[in-house]
Amino acid sequence: MSRPKLEVADVFRAFGQPYRDEHAGHLSLQQHKVMSAIEHCRTSVLGGHVLQCPECEHVQVAYNSCLNRHCPKCQASSAKRWLEARQTELLPVEYYHLVFSLPSELAELAYYNKDVMYGILMKTAAKTLLTIAADKKHLGAQVGVTFVLHTWGSAMTHHPHVHGIVPGGGLSLDGKQWLSCKKGFFLPVRVLSRLFRRLYLARLSEAYQQGKLHFFANTKTLADEHEFSACLTKHRKMEWIVYAKRPFAGPDAVLRYLARYTHRVAIANSRLVSMDNDGVSFRWKNYRVKAQCRQRVMQLEHDEFIRRFLLHVLPSGFHRIRHYGLVANAGRKRNLQQARRLLNVPALEASVQEAAEVAKLDRTDPFICPKCHAPMVIIELLVGINYPRAPPEKLINPVERIALKKMTV
């Protein structure tokens, strides 16, 4: 695949340091790390290796990737490995795509409390889905769902929401039957929306009472208990958005969708159009107009482009892909085996599993020569630049440790 003419890394290399200087003290440690990783990705700073083709003697240099989950260049290989593992979990049933969105009024508060509020978003969306599906008035089954957190809109604005992929059915509550939903219809969206709203606001209130929320900028007034209570009351009267799309056209379509969504970042390099002294231009979609008129080009000043990109840096250790219900890590293998047995598809899944296992073992694909297409060999390793690192935390006295933590908040 050819390298895009313009990359996010080019913007960071050209305008990243002035942005750091201007916003010194206001960027988190994670944001600094993401900027540095993207700037140095596939450059001599990270080291690499020299490849040579034994057939035509062509030589090329390959630099190492940063492997940061926010880097647009490093997601293809991660997505490929993740999809290999997901192939063994697909069932021969309809799959549905659900979207649970956080109201825009709560998005700013969520930005200052990412770990807490994003976590509540994913957990309450899962509990909503599992609760309604288990209700005998609707499906009366145990379902499984994979949720992926996205925090951006097409224009890189802050828009927290989760995409859910769920099979159109599940195991009966006693685990002895497979119960399918009505063709083309999974669960009532309004019922999901109301329960999702109630559960989220209840968990948000608990977080407030436990002192887990922080308030800055326009959200400072919510630190007052009466203001926060009024905010919750307001949102209890609003309609929250839960969207259910049409079912996918088979398991292959599910995989293609997952390949696009699971490891997506705020903006792909392919969407960048140009960069000059005036700013950065990129393609985006305006979903408020008709489908044929949605494609637009937006230009942002360099600082604003970088600011919007950094809005979506996740807290360290936060899992943006999570599995619940039948596909939860604890009982996934057992539950899927039972589902396949009830659906009478053991032979097909066995062949898929065998292919996936072979793919896991064979991860050492040779580098291919771009001229004669023969496998290339590594003839030299290139050592990267080792930047000085901070001393281990246990060697820092308590006063300095508290000061460092305040600086990175």
C-alpha positions as a printed Julia matrix, in Angstrom:
409×3 Matrix{Float64}:
   0.0     0.0    0.0
   1.38    3.41  -1.0
   1.99    6.05   1.65
  -0.63    8.85   1.78
   0.62   12.21   0.53
  -0.26   13.8    3.88
  -0.37   12.23   7.35
  -1.35   13.32  10.84
   2.34   12.82  11.68
   3.26   15.55   9.18
   0.96   18.0   10.98
   2.46   17.09  14.36
   6.05   17.38  13.1
   5.42   20.79  11.56
   3.21   22.37  14.23
   3.33   20.05  17.24
   6.16   21.77  19.13
   4.64   25.28  18.89
   1.37   23.76  20.13
   3.17   22.16  23.1
   4.89   25.44  23.92
   1.68   27.45  23.78
  -0.31   24.94  25.86
   2.43   23.94  28.3
   0.89   22.74  31.54
  -2.49   22.06  29.93
  -1.64   18.85  28.07
  -1.83   15.53  29.89
   1.03   13.04  29.96
  -0.98   10.73  27.68
  -1.46   13.5   25.11
   2.27   14.21  25.12
   2.98   10.5   24.62
   0.54   10.21  21.72
   2.01   13.23  19.93
   5.55   11.93  20.37
   4.63    8.4   19.23
   2.88    9.6   16.07
   5.71   12.0   15.19
   8.33    9.27  15.51
   6.35    6.38  14.01
   8.32    4.63  11.26
  11.28    6.98  11.55
  14.91    6.39  12.5
  14.12    7.51  16.07
  12.43    4.16  16.77
  15.05    2.09  14.98
  14.35   -0.57  12.38
  16.11   -2.97  10.03
  17.71   -3.19   6.62
  16.2    -5.69   4.19
  17.83   -7.28   1.17
  16.37   -9.45  -1.57
  18.57  -12.53  -2.23
  17.26  -12.73  -5.81
  17.7    -9.21  -7.23
  19.78   -7.78  -4.35
  17.35   -4.91  -3.85
  17.93   -3.19  -0.48
  15.42   -1.17   1.51
  15.19    0.25   5.02
  12.13   -0.43   7.2
  11.67    1.62  10.36
   9.7     0.39  13.37
   6.13    1.4   14.15
   5.17    3.18  17.37
   2.27    0.73  18.01
   0.31    3.46  19.78
  -3.44    2.78  19.59
  -4.11    6.4   18.57
  -1.7     6.32  15.62
  -3.46    6.18  12.21
  -0.61    4.14  10.69
  -0.48    1.38  13.3
  -4.07    0.15  13.33
  -4.19   -2.12  10.26
  -2.02   -4.89  11.71
  -3.73   -4.63  15.12
  -7.14   -4.92  13.48
  -6.02   -7.93  11.45
  -4.84   -9.83  14.54
  -8.02   -8.93  16.45
 -10.25  -10.09  13.58
  -8.49  -13.45  13.39
  -9.57  -14.11  16.96
 -13.15  -12.94  16.27
 -13.65  -15.33  13.32
 -14.16  -18.28  15.64
 -16.94  -16.45  17.51
 -19.29  -15.7   14.61
 -22.56  -17.63  14.45
 -24.67  -18.3   11.3
 -27.42  -15.87  12.36
 -28.37  -12.27  11.63
 -26.19   -9.68  13.34
 -27.39   -6.26  14.4
 -25.62   -2.95  14.84
 -26.67   -0.79  17.8
 -25.43    2.68  18.78
 -25.76    4.15  22.29
 -24.95    7.88  22.4
 -24.24   10.19  25.29
 -26.23   13.47  25.12
 -24.18   16.42  23.89
 -24.89   18.3   27.14
 -22.95   15.66  29.07
 -20.11   15.37  26.54
 -18.05   18.21  28.05
 -18.34   16.73  31.54
 -17.32   13.37  30.08
 -14.19   14.93  28.57
 -12.95   15.91  32.03
 -13.92   12.53  33.48
 -13.08   10.11  30.68
 -12.21    7.06  32.74
 -15.37    7.3   34.86
 -17.97    8.44  32.34
 -16.76    6.41  29.36
 -16.7     3.36  31.62
 -20.26    4.04  32.79
 -21.32    4.5   29.17
 -20.07    1.05  28.12
 -21.3    -0.75  31.23
 -24.79    0.75  31.23
 -25.21    0.18  27.47
 -24.35   -3.48  28.04
 -26.63   -3.82  31.07
 -29.47   -2.2   29.14
 -29.13   -4.6   26.24
 -28.75   -7.73  28.4
 -31.68   -6.74  30.66
 -34.18   -6.03  27.88
 -33.12   -9.12  25.9
 -33.6   -11.33  28.98
 -37.13   -9.96  29.53
 -39.65  -12.57  28.35
 -41.87   -9.79  26.98
 -39.2    -9.16  24.36
 -36.74  -11.99  23.65
 -36.28  -13.89  26.91
 -32.72  -14.89  26.06
 -29.13  -14.42  27.1
 -27.4   -12.46  24.34
 -23.82  -11.44  23.7
 -22.51   -8.11  22.48
 -19.19   -6.57  21.5
 -19.01   -2.84  22.18
 -16.51   -0.4   20.65
 -16.14    3.09  22.1
 -15.88    6.04  19.72
 -15.53    9.57  21.04
 -15.58   11.56  17.8
 -17.88   12.77  15.09
 -16.86   13.05  11.46
 -15.47   16.56  12.08
 -13.42   15.3   15.09
 -15.71   17.03  17.57
 -16.27   15.36  20.94
 -19.17   12.91  20.58
 -18.95    9.9   22.95
 -20.92    6.84  21.78
 -20.56    3.08  21.58
 -21.14    0.79  18.61
 -22.48   -2.63  19.5
 -22.45   -5.8   17.4
 -24.96   -8.38  18.63
 -26.32  -11.64  17.14
 -30.07  -11.72  16.5
 -30.85  -14.18  19.24
 -29.41  -15.92  22.25
 -29.55  -18.84  24.62
 -32.74  -19.38  26.59
 -32.47  -18.52  30.28
 -31.99  -22.21  31.1
 -29.39  -22.55  28.31
 -31.21  -25.4   26.54
 -32.59  -23.56  23.49
 -31.52  -21.0   20.95
 -34.1   -18.24  20.71
 -34.07  -16.1   17.58
 -35.54  -12.61  17.35
 -38.04  -11.64  14.68
 -36.44  -11.34  11.26
 -35.26   -7.79  10.7
 -36.15   -6.67  14.22
 -34.05   -7.08  17.33
 -35.35   -5.1   20.32
 -37.55   -1.96  20.64
 -35.32    1.09  20.49
 -37.49    3.28  22.74
 -37.46    0.69  25.53
 -33.67    0.45  25.25
 -33.35    4.24  25.28
 -35.43    4.74  28.44
 -33.62    2.08  30.45
 -30.23    3.27  29.19
 -31.04    6.82  30.34
 -32.19    5.68  33.79
 -29.21    3.4   34.39
 -26.64    5.94  33.19
 -27.96    8.81  35.29
 -28.16    6.55  38.35
 -24.51    5.51  37.94
 -23.48    9.12  37.26
 -25.21   10.23  40.48
 -23.34    7.52  42.4
 -20.03    8.71  40.96
 -20.84   12.27  42.06
 -21.73   11.19  45.59
 -18.48    9.23  45.8
 -16.44   12.25  44.73
 -15.18   10.63  41.53
 -16.09   13.51  39.2
 -13.98   16.58  38.44
 -15.35   19.91  37.2
 -13.51   22.43  35.03
 -14.28   25.28  32.61
 -17.99   25.38  31.73
 -18.77   22.44  34.03
 -17.54   24.16  37.22
 -21.07   25.11  38.25
 -22.01   21.41  38.39
 -19.74   20.98  41.4
 -22.63   22.47  43.4
 -24.97   19.7   44.51
 -28.14   21.61  43.61
 -26.83   22.43  40.13
 -25.8    18.83  39.55
 -29.2    17.58  40.71
 -30.95   20.03  38.36
 -28.77   18.78  35.5
 -29.8    15.17  36.17
 -33.47   16.18  36.39
 -33.19   17.93  33.02
 -31.67   14.88  31.37
 -34.28   12.54  32.83
 -36.86   14.44  30.75
 -34.84   14.27  27.53
 -34.95   11.55  24.89
 -31.63    9.73  24.68
 -30.46    8.34  21.35
 -30.23    4.6   20.85
 -30.04    3.65  17.2
 -30.55    0.18  15.69
 -29.41   -0.31  12.11
 -30.6    -2.99   9.7
 -29.08   -6.44  10.19
 -25.82   -7.22   8.42
 -25.86   -9.31   5.26
 -24.16  -12.35   6.8
 -21.08  -12.98   8.97
 -18.66  -11.76   6.27
 -20.31   -8.33   6.36
 -19.88   -8.3   10.14
 -16.15   -8.88   9.77
 -15.82   -6.14   7.16
 -17.64   -3.75   9.47
 -15.48   -4.7   12.46
 -12.35   -4.21  10.37
 -13.41   -0.59   9.76
 -14.63    0.28  13.24
 -12.75   -1.58  15.96
  -9.34    0.06  15.54
 -10.43    3.34  14.0
  -8.88    6.58  15.3
 -10.25   10.14  15.28
  -9.19   10.69  11.66
  -7.54    8.46   9.08
  -4.63    9.72   7.0
  -6.65    9.0    3.86
  -9.12   11.76   4.81
  -6.48   14.49   4.85
  -6.56   16.72   1.76
  -3.89   19.39   2.22
  -1.8    21.38   4.69
  -0.49   24.92   4.19
   0.2    28.05   6.22
  -3.53   28.65   6.66
  -4.38   25.27   8.17
  -5.24   21.62   7.51
  -8.04   20.52   5.16
  -9.78   17.15   5.45
 -12.87   15.36   4.19
 -15.85   14.88   6.5
 -19.51   13.9    6.3
 -22.39   16.13   7.33
 -25.01   13.62   8.48
 -27.66   16.32   8.85
 -28.17   16.58   5.09
 -29.16   14.1    2.4
 -26.81   11.19   1.75
 -25.71   12.38  -1.7
 -24.66   15.8   -0.3
 -22.85   14.69   2.83
 -19.26   14.76   1.59
 -17.61   18.07   2.5
 -14.11   19.49   2.94
 -13.32   21.35   6.17
 -10.3    23.52   6.89
  -9.08   24.06  10.45
  -6.2    26.11  11.79
  -3.25   23.96  12.78
  -3.8    24.45  16.52
  -7.5    23.63  16.24
  -6.78   20.48  14.21
  -4.29   19.27  16.84
  -6.67   20.2   19.67
  -9.52   18.22  18.15
  -7.3    15.2   17.57
  -6.08   15.23  21.17
  -9.66   15.41  22.47
  -9.89   11.7   21.77
  -6.81   10.44  23.59
  -8.02    7.79  26.02
  -6.79    7.31  29.6
  -3.95    4.86  30.01
  -5.23    1.3   30.38
  -8.79    2.09  29.28
 -10.32   -0.78  27.24
 -12.28    0.65  24.32
 -13.33   -2.79  23.0
 -15.32   -4.87  25.5
 -17.37   -8.06  25.37
 -20.47   -8.75  27.46
 -23.01  -11.52  27.97
 -22.42  -14.72  26.0
 -19.14  -13.41  24.58
 -17.75  -12.1   27.88
 -14.23  -13.4   28.44
 -15.16  -15.58  31.41
 -17.64  -17.88  29.65
 -17.17  -17.15  25.93
 -15.84  -20.55  24.86
 -18.46  -22.53  26.78
 -21.38  -20.35  25.68
 -20.41  -20.34  22.01
 -19.97  -24.12  21.99
 -23.47  -24.51  23.37
 -24.87  -22.03  20.82
 -23.21  -23.88  17.93
 -24.53  -27.21  19.17
 -28.08  -25.84  19.33
 -27.71  -24.28  15.88
 -26.29  -27.54  14.46
 -23.16  -25.98  12.97
 -20.19  -27.73  14.66
 -18.45  -28.83  11.45
 -18.36  -25.36   9.88
 -17.08  -23.71  13.03
 -14.43  -26.4   13.51
 -12.96  -25.62  10.1
 -12.98  -21.89  10.83
 -11.32  -22.47  14.19
  -8.61  -24.62  12.6
  -7.89  -21.92  10.02
  -7.7   -19.28  12.75
  -5.27  -21.39  14.79
  -3.02  -21.79  11.74
  -3.12  -18.02  11.21
  -2.09  -17.44  14.84
   0.91  -19.73  14.47
   2.01  -18.23  11.17
   2.64  -14.61  12.04
   6.11  -14.48  10.52
   5.07  -13.46   7.01
   8.27  -12.67   5.04
   8.9    -9.19   3.71
   8.26   -9.19  -0.02
  10.59   -7.53  -2.5
   8.74   -4.74  -4.36
  10.7    -5.48  -7.55
  10.78   -9.27  -7.99
   8.3   -10.26  -5.22
  10.73  -12.71  -3.6
  10.99  -12.96   0.22
  13.51  -10.5    1.66
  15.85  -11.13   4.58
  17.05   -8.86   7.39
  20.74   -8.06   7.03
  21.13   -5.33   9.64
  19.32   -4.01  12.71
  19.07   -0.28  13.29
  19.11    0.87  16.9
  16.67    3.63  17.83
  17.37    6.72  19.91
  16.95    6.05  23.62
  15.55    9.15  25.27
  16.22    9.61  29.01
  13.34    8.4   31.14
  12.12    9.46  34.57
  13.39    7.45  37.55
  11.13    4.67  38.92
   8.26    6.04  40.99
   9.46    4.3   44.15
  12.63    6.44  44.07
  10.63    9.7   44.07
   9.75   11.08  47.5
   6.01   11.47  48.31
   5.98   15.26  47.97
   7.49   15.13  44.45
   5.13   12.31  43.47
   2.07   14.4   44.41
   3.46   17.37  42.47
   4.07   15.22  39.37
   0.53   13.81  39.48
  -0.94   17.34  39.7
   1.11   18.37  36.68
  -0.26   15.53  34.55
  -3.95   16.0   35.44
